[in-house]
Amino acid sequence: MLQWLQSNHLLKCTTSAMDGAAENGHLEIVKWLYRTRYTVQWFHVHYPDQFVPEAMDQAAQNGYLHIVRWLHETQDEGCTEYAMEGAARNGHLDVVLYLMEHRTEGFPSYNVIAAQTFEVHCLFSASNKMQPKNRWDEVKSCLRCLAETAASKGNIKILDWLNQLGLELRTTIPIRNAVSRGDVKLLQWFYWNRFELCDPDLLELAVAKGQLNATRWLLQHGFKITSLKLAEEAERKMNVPVLRFLVEHGPPIDFRTAGKLIMENRHIEIVWWVSESDRVQLVLEALKKEDKILIWWILVRTRFEDASSQCSIRDTIQCGPNNVSQWIQEDLSGFAECKWCFSPCNNK
C-alpha cells in the first residue's frame, strides 16, 4: 500500500510525521513500526531527508528505548545532546544509559556547567583499559549531569542509583534549590543519606520563597525560629499560611509586631497567639479607633481569664463613646463569653 501510494504520488511524508511517531509512542503504531522495519527502511530510501536527529531526541525524551535503539542501529542521522538531557529530565534511566554506552553527544553545555555541583565516584573495570581516558571523562561528565538533572526534578530513584556509585555534593546549591522549590521528599533524601544540611539560612530561604512544607520540615529537623523577623518577612510576601505557622511555632509575638500584623495588615487570626496582656492593649486600641470588627473578633473568639484584664476592658467600654458602648451591648450581649464586658446593672 505504501509503495502504491508513493508510486502514485499520493504519499506525503514530513519531518513532523516521522518525529511524531517517535515522540508520541502510541503503542500500536510503535509495534507496527517495529514489526515492519523494512517498510520504515523503505521510507528512508525514498525520503531520506525526513529522518533527522530530532526523531531520536523525541523518542529518548519520552522513554521509547526500542525506537532509540532501532534508530541508532539502522540509521545514520543520530541525535543531538538534547536526547540524553530529555531522557534524564523525564527519568528514563535506561535510555540515558543506552545513550551513554552507544552515543557520544552527551549533555548540553548548560547541563555540564550546572553539574559541577556534583561528583560521582564511579570505578571502571580493569578490563576496559583499552578505552581512552577521555571516554571515561565523558562518562563521568554524563553521570554528573544525570545527578544534577535528577536533583532538579526530585527524581529519587535515579539519585538512589547514582548514590550506589558514590555521590558527592561539591556545594550546597542542590539542597538550597530543593528548599526553594519546597521539595520535601528530596530534602528527606539528602537527610537520610547523610548529606549535611548545614547552611544556617535555609529556614530564612524557605520563608522567603513561601514554602510552608519546607519550613515545617526544617523546623522538625533541627532548625529554630529565633526571630520575629521571619514572620515579618512572610507578611511582606503576603504568604498567610507561612505567617500563621511562624507565629504559632516561633517565639512569643510582641505587642509591636502584633499591632502591625493585626491592626495595620488585618491578619486578625494572629490574635490567638498573642499574650492576654497584649490582647488587652489591642482591645483598648480597637475601642479608641472604633474598630468594631477587631473588637468583636477578640472578645468573642478569645478568653480573658485575668480579672484585671476584664476590668480594664470593661472600664474602657463604659468610658468610651456612647455609640461604641451601645453597639457592644446590642451585638455582644447574646454571647455568654462576653457577659463580663457589661457592668452589673446591665446584667440583671
Secondary structure, 3 states (H helix, E strand, C coil): CHHHHHHCCCCCCCHHHHHHHHHHCCHHHHHHHHHCHHHHHHHHHHCHHHCCHHHHHHHHHCCCHHHHHHHHHHCCCCCCCHHHHHHHHCCCHHHHHHHHHHCCCCCCHHHHHHHHHEEECCCCCHHHCCCCHHHHHHHHHHHHHHHHHHHHHCCHHHHHHHHHHCEEECCCHHHHHHHHHCCHHHHHHHHHCCCCCCCCCHHHHHHHCCCHHHHHHHHHCCCCCCCCHHHHHHHHCCCHHHHHHHHHHCCCCCHHHHHHHHHHCCCHHHHHHCCHHHHHHHHHHHHHHCCHHHHHHHHHHCCCCCHHHHHHHHHHHHHCCHHHHHHHHHHHCCCHHHHHHCCHHHCC
